[in-house]
Amino acid sequence: MVDPEQHITTDDARGGSTEHVVRYVLGISLALAVIAMLFVLWR
């Protein structure tokens, strides 16, 4: 027997906060990695 579909809210499915800190950390680390690569290539 197949279970019926369960619909849950976005907040319940996420189970955590919706802060955008991860987006900032990824952006800053990407920028630093690009700067480091450029520094190594130009040196």
Contacts in CASP RR format, 6 or more apart in sequence:
PFRMAT RR
TARGET T0000
AUTHOR 0000-0000-0000
METHOD contacts of the structure
MODEL  1
MVDPEQHITTDDARGGSTEHVVRYVLGISLALAVIAMLFVLWR
END
